[in-house]
Amino acid sequence: MTRVTMRHPELEQEIEVPEVSVPHYQASGWQVADAPAEPKKTARGRRQTGDEG
């Protein structure tokens, strides 16, 4: 079951609710929070070869 993060404009706390319950919470003033940004993948450093100094 997919869960959705929601935020209320008058509260600092975020909650996670089942996606099917979103309309119920929206009727009470809760809003769907932006999806958290996924961590960026960084390239690993190159391995040095014997030719590099």
C-alpha positions in Angstrom: 0.0 0.0 0.0 1.4 3.4 -1.0 1.8 5.9 1.8 1.7 9.7 1.3 3.4 12.4 3.5 1.1 15.2 4.5 1.5 18.5 6.2 -0.9 20.8 8.0 -0.3 24.5 7.6 -0.9 25.1 11.3 1.4 22.3 12.5 5.1 21.5 12.1 4.6 17.8 12.2 4.3 15.8 9.0 2.3 12.5 8.9 2.3 9.5 6.6 -1.1 8.2 5.6 -2.3 5.5 3.2 -2.9 7.0 -0.2 -6.6 6.0 -0.1 -7.0 8.3 3.0 -5.7 11.5 1.3 -9.2 12.9 0.5 -10.2 12.5 4.2 -7.2 14.4 5.5 -7.5 17.1 2.8 -11.0 17.8 4.0 -9.5 18.5 7.4 -6.9 21.0 6.0 -4.0 18.6 5.5 -2.0 19.1 2.3 0.2 16.6 0.4 3.8 17.4 1.1 6.3 17.6 -1.7 8.1 14.4 -2.2 11.5 14.4 -0.5 14.4 14.9 -2.9 16.2 11.7 -3.6 19.9 11.8 -2.7 22.1 12.6 -5.7 24.3 9.8 -6.9 27.9 10.9 -7.2 30.4 9.3 -9.4 33.1 7.4 -7.8 36.6 8.7 -8.2 38.7 7.4 -11.1 41.3 4.8 -10.4 44.7 5.9 -11.1 46.7 4.0 -13.6 50.5 3.8 -13.8 50.5 6.4 -16.6 49.1 9.2 -14.3 51.3 11.0 -11.9 
